[in-house]
Amino acid sequence: MTHRILILGGTTEARQLAGKLARRADLSVTLSLAGRTESPVAQGVPVRTGGFGGAEGLAAYLGQERIHLLIDATHPYAARISANAAEAASQTGVPIFALRRSGWEPVAGDRWTLVDSVAEAAQALGAAPRRVFLAIGRQEASAFEVAPQHRYLIRSVDPVEPKLAVPDATYILSRGPFPEANERVLLETHGIDAIVSKNSGGEATYGKIAAARALGIEVIMVRRSPLPDVPSAETVDQLAEMVDHFFGPVAERGV
Ligand SMILES: NC(=O)c1ccc[n+]([C@@H]2O[C@H](COP(=O)([O-])OP(=O)(O)OC[C@H]3O[C@@H](n4cnc5c(N)ncnc54)[C@H](OP(=O)(O)O)[C@@H]3O)[C@@H](O)[C@H]2O)c1
């Protein structure tokens, strides 16, 4: 029997997990992307793109596609789709696992200011003009228009459109991973004195945090919102093991 798995993705780990699971001959894996990124990197498994239409839409999709297992491997800050996934799983009785990457913890030398939202981060920069590196993606960058006194360096995968209504903003288009040495050069070149970051966890975007520590730069860290409590793993390998355990062992595809 072929077991049908839907992975909700949009992260490097989701792509890695899809590739790993696709090696099992008895699994049929589809990866779902929101469709935010104009040219997502090749995913290696069949991809479907775009929203489902809330928890109800996702529940309908699970039924139509006869999905046996739903895996939420979305970004830790994509709270709505994670809530929808838990709700759709509970509505349909389709089992759900989540890949929940753990967040970074501050270490000696870090200068973190913790805030609960991107809007709060904009306030936490204070009244005096600063040179700010925004590393939160493009979707919420406009929250900083309320603080036009600062100079902004804004990095995103896709262009920020429309541009921010602030007098001084520089845009960089780039996709991680971002090694610490490169981040350090970037911070120094632009004379950055504050970084706004999400607590994404993982290695790929930790370079700026380590570089900020080395340079004594403040990091305004946006806290995570709570996510639904579903069976979860912290790494791709652990989640793949959960799937193996769930469906039972089987020979891998090919030789
Ligand atoms: N938020 C971040 O910082 C961040 C960072 C890196 C990558 N991402 C990725 O970017 C995507 C969008 O993030 P977001 O913060 O906008 O999410 P979100 O606020 O949780 O979700 C908004 C809506 O987008 C649709 N959606 C989200 N992820 C989807 C997926 N994998 N497949 C199909 N539809 C999806 C859903 O629409 P419907 O209700 O119509 O189904 C959802 O209600 C996610 O896949 C996430 O993994 C987000």
The ligand as an SDF file (V2000), in Angstrom:
LIG
                    3D

 48 52  0  0  0  0  0  0  0  0999 V2000
    6.6800   33.8960    8.5970 N   0  0  0  0  0  0  0  0  0  0  0  0
    7.9840   33.7720    8.3730 C   0  0  0  0  0  0  0  0  0  0  0  0
    8.8210   34.4300    9.0080 O   0  0  0  0  0  0  0  0  0  0  0  0
    8.4880   32.7870    7.3450 C   0  0  0  0  0  0  0  0  0  0  0  0
    9.8590   32.6480    7.1610 C   0  0  0  0  0  0  0  0  0  0  0  0
   10.3250   31.7150    6.2270 C   0  0  0  0  0  0  0  0  0  0  0  0
    9.4360   30.9570    5.5020 C   0  0  0  0  0  0  0  0  0  0  0  0
    8.0980   31.1180    5.7130 N   0  0  0  0  0  0  0  0  0  0  0  0
    7.1830   30.2780    4.9210 C   0  0  0  0  0  0  0  0  0  0  0  0
    6.3940   31.1320    4.1340 O   0  0  0  0  0  0  0  0  0  0  0  0
    5.0610   30.6470    4.0480 C   0  0  0  0  0  0  0  0  0  0  0  0
    4.0660   31.7290    4.4420 C   0  0  0  0  0  0  0  0  0  0  0  0
    4.3720   32.1700    5.7540 O   0  0  0  0  0  0  0  0  0  0  0  0
    3.3400   33.1030    6.5450 P   0  0  0  0  0  0  0  0  0  0  0  0
    4.0410   33.5730    7.7720 O   0  0  0  0  0  0  0  0  0  0  0  0
    2.7040   34.0660    5.6210 O   0  0  0  0  0  0  0  0  0  0  0  0
    2.2550   32.0070    6.9670 O   0  0  0  0  0  0  0  0  0  0  0  0
    0.9060   32.1450    7.8110 P   0  0  0  0  0  0  0  0  0  0  0  0
    0.6710   33.5570    8.1880 O   0  0  0  0  0  0  0  0  0  0  0  0
    0.9260   31.1250    8.8810 O   0  0  0  0  0  0  0  0  0  0  0  0
   -0.1590   31.6530    6.7430 O   0  0  0  0  0  0  0  0  0  0  0  0
   -0.9820   32.5240    6.0240 C   0  0  0  0  0  0  0  0  0  0  0  0
   -1.7330   31.7360    4.9810 C   0  0  0  0  0  0  0  0  0  0  0  0
   -0.8640   31.3190    3.9350 O   0  0  0  0  0  0  0  0  0  0  0  0
   -1.2260   30.0320    3.4730 C   0  0  0  0  0  0  0  0  0  0  0  0
   -0.0850   29.1290    3.6960 N   0  0  0  0  0  0  0  0  0  0  0  0
    0.9500   29.2820    4.5530 C   0  0  0  0  0  0  0  0  0  0  0  0
    1.8290   28.2880    4.4390 N   0  0  0  0  0  0  0  0  0  0  0  0
    1.3390   27.4590    3.4850 C   0  0  0  0  0  0  0  0  0  0  0  0
    1.8120   26.2510    2.9010 C   0  0  0  0  0  0  0  0  0  0  0  0
    2.9730   25.6850    3.2640 N   0  0  0  0  0  0  0  0  0  0  0  0
    1.0450   25.6860    1.9310 N   0  0  0  0  0  0  0  0  0  0  0  0
   -0.1320   26.2530    1.5390 C   0  0  0  0  0  0  0  0  0  0  0  0
   -0.6070   27.3980    2.0540 N   0  0  0  0  0  0  0  0  0  0  0  0
    0.1210   27.9950    3.0010 C   0  0  0  0  0  0  0  0  0  0  0  0
   -2.4460   29.6330    4.2430 C   0  0  0  0  0  0  0  0  0  0  0  0
   -3.5690   30.0840    3.4670 O   0  0  0  0  0  0  0  0  0  0  0  0
   -4.9870   29.3850    3.5400 P   0  0  0  0  0  0  0  0  0  0  0  0
   -5.5720   29.7540    4.8650 O   0  0  0  0  0  0  0  0  0  0  0  0
   -5.7200   29.9240    2.3690 O   0  0  0  0  0  0  0  0  0  0  0  0
   -4.7420   27.8940    3.4490 O   0  0  0  0  0  0  0  0  0  0  0  0
   -2.3250   30.4440    5.5120 C   0  0  0  0  0  0  0  0  0  0  0  0
   -3.5330   30.6730    6.1850 O   0  0  0  0  0  0  0  0  0  0  0  0
    4.9810   29.3950    4.9260 C   0  0  0  0  0  0  0  0  0  0  0  0
    5.0140   28.2810    4.0780 O   0  0  0  0  0  0  0  0  0  0  0  0
    6.2260   29.4700    5.7880 C   0  0  0  0  0  0  0  0  0  0  0  0
    6.7390   28.1780    6.0870 O   0  0  0  0  0  0  0  0  0  0  0  0
    7.5910   32.0160    6.6120 C   0  0  0  0  0  0  0  0  0  0  0  0
  1  2  1  0
  2  3  2  0
  2  4  1  0
  4  5  1  0
  4 48  2  0
  5  6  2  0
  6  7  1  0
  7  8  2  0
  8  9  1  0
  8 48  1  0
  9 10  1  0
  9 46  1  0
 10 11  1  0
 11 12  1  0
 11 44  1  0
 12 13  1  0
 13 14  1  0
 14 15  2  0
 14 16  1  0
 14 17  1  0
 17 18  1  0
 18 19  2  0
 18 20  1  0
 18 21  1  0
 21 22  1  0
 22 23  1  0
 23 24  1  0
 23 42  1  0
 24 25  1  0
 25 26  1  0
 25 36  1  0
 26 27  1  0
 26 35  1  0
 27 28  2  0
 28 29  1  0
 29 30  1  0
 29 35  2  0
 30 31  1  0
 30 32  2  0
 32 33  1  0
 33 34  2  0
 34 35  1  0
 36 37  1  0
 36 42  1  0
 37 38  1  0
 38 39  2  0
 38 40  1  0
 38 41  1  0
 42 43  1  0
 44 45  1  0
 44 46  1  0
 46 47  1  0
M  CHG  2   8   1  16  -1
M  END
$$$$
